[in-house]
Amino acid sequence: MPGVSNAALPPQWHDLVAESREARSHAYAPYSKFSVGAAVLTQAGNIFSGCNVENASYGLTICAERSAACAAIAAGQQDIVAVCISLTGTPVPCGTCRQFLYEFNPAMTVLIDDLNKAEDAEPEAVLLSELLPRGFRLEG
């Protein structure tokens, strides 16, 4: 629901949206025809992007959010502060992605970028903990 969250847009939100939309253009979605782009922002101010990559064995499909987060982690940056998801409609992360992202920061800001809106239109911002109120992390 718009207007319910306490999340604020990060100052780099324009860059996050642009990177997420660009990543979407590289999506591999021959089965669903549903291309998704995502970009994550780390505490250091770096942006990493990813897209969905489908597979004939649907369980092996990789979502854009996890692809972007894995790019950040592979670069040694686990401190994700925001994620932007870009697609047509209401681009909220699936349950798997919500739990995956929760591992790295339950207070992460999620930017919902509907491609039906102009690129410079502010995306909705919500806290990941609001999208996954009972997420969990194992303490090691």
C-alpha positions in Angstrom: 0.0 0.0 0.0 1.5 3.3 -1.0 2.1 5.8 1.8 2.2 3.2 4.6 5.9 2.7 4.9 8.5 4.5 6.9 11.1 3.9 4.2 12.8 6.9 2.5 14.3 6.9 -1.0 18.1 6.9 -0.9 19.8 9.9 -2.5 21.0 7.6 -5.3 17.5 6.4 -6.3 17.7 7.8 -9.8 20.9 5.8 -10.4 19.3 2.6 -8.9 16.3 2.9 -11.1 18.4 3.5 -14.2 20.7 0.5 -13.5 17.7 -1.7 -12.7 16.0 -0.8 -15.9 19.2 -1.3 -17.9 19.7 -4.8 -16.4 16.1 -5.7 -17.3 17.1 -5.4 -21.0 19.5 -8.3 -20.5 16.9 -10.7 -18.9 16.6 -14.2 -20.2 12.9 -15.0 -20.0 12.0 -17.2 -23.0 9.2 -19.0 -21.0 7.4 -16.4 -19.0 8.3 -13.4 -21.3 8.4 -11.5 -18.0 11.7 -9.6 -17.9 12.8 -8.2 -14.6 15.7 -6.0 -13.6 17.1 -5.2 -10.2 19.9 -3.2 -8.7 21.3 -3.1 -5.2 23.0 -0.2 -3.4 25.7 -1.0 -0.8 26.7 1.0 2.2 29.8 2.0 0.3 27.6 3.7 -2.3 28.2 1.1 -5.1 25.5 -0.2 -7.3 25.3 -3.8 -8.6 22.6 -4.9 -11.1 21.1 -8.2 -12.2 18.3 -9.7 -14.2 16.1 -12.8 -14.1 17.5 -15.8 -15.8 14.9 -18.5 -16.5 15.5 -22.2 -17.0 13.4 -25.0 -18.5 13.6 -26.6 -15.0 11.6 -23.7 -13.4 13.1 -24.3 -9.9 16.5 -23.4 -11.3 15.3 -19.9 -12.4 17.2 -17.0 -10.8 15.4 -13.9 -9.9 16.8 -10.4 -10.7 17.0 -9.4 -7.0 19.1 -12.4 -6.1 21.3 -12.0 -9.2 22.0 -8.3 -8.2 22.7 -9.3 -4.6 25.0 -12.1 -5.7 27.0 -9.6 -7.9 27.5 -7.3 -4.8 28.5 -10.2 -2.6 30.9 -11.6 -5.3 32.5 -8.1 -5.2 33.0 -8.4 -1.5 30.1 -6.1 -0.5 27.5 -7.7 1.8 26.2 -4.5 3.3 23.2 -3.9 1.0 21.1 -0.9 2.0 18.6 -0.8 -0.8 17.3 -2.8 -3.8 15.3 -1.5 -6.8 13.1 -3.9 -8.8 11.9 -2.8 -12.2 9.1 -4.4 -14.3 5.7 -3.6 -15.6 3.0 -3.7 -12.9 3.7 -4.0 -9.2 7.3 -5.2 -8.9 7.6 -6.6 -5.4 10.1 -9.3 -4.6 8.8 -12.9 -4.5 8.9 -14.7 -1.1 12.2 -16.4 -1.9 13.9 -13.1 -2.7 12.5 -11.5 0.4 14.0 -14.1 2.6 17.3 -14.1 0.6 17.6 -10.3 0.9 16.6 -10.4 4.6 19.8 -12.4 5.3 21.8 -9.3 4.4 19.7 -6.5 5.9 16.2 -6.7 7.3 16.0 -2.9 7.3 16.8 -2.6 3.6 14.8 -0.2 1.5 12.9 -1.8 -1.4 12.2 0.5 -4.4 9.2 -0.6 -6.4 9.8 0.7 -10.0 6.7 0.2 -12.2 7.9 0.6 -15.8 4.5 2.1 -16.7 5.7 5.2 -14.9 8.2 7.7 -16.2 11.9 7.0 -15.4 12.1 10.1 -13.3 8.9 9.3 -11.4 9.7 8.4 -7.7 9.3 4.7 -7.1 7.4 3.5 -4.0 9.8 2.8 -1.2 9.0 0.2 1.5 11.1 -1.5 4.2 12.0 -5.2 3.5 10.9 -6.0 7.1 7.4 -4.7 6.1 7.3 -7.1 3.1 8.6 -10.0 5.2 7.5 -9.3 8.8 8.6 -12.7 10.2 11.8 -13.2 8.3 14.6 -15.0 10.1 18.3 -15.2 10.3 20.4 -17.9 11.9 22.9 -16.7 14.5 26.2 -18.4 14.2 
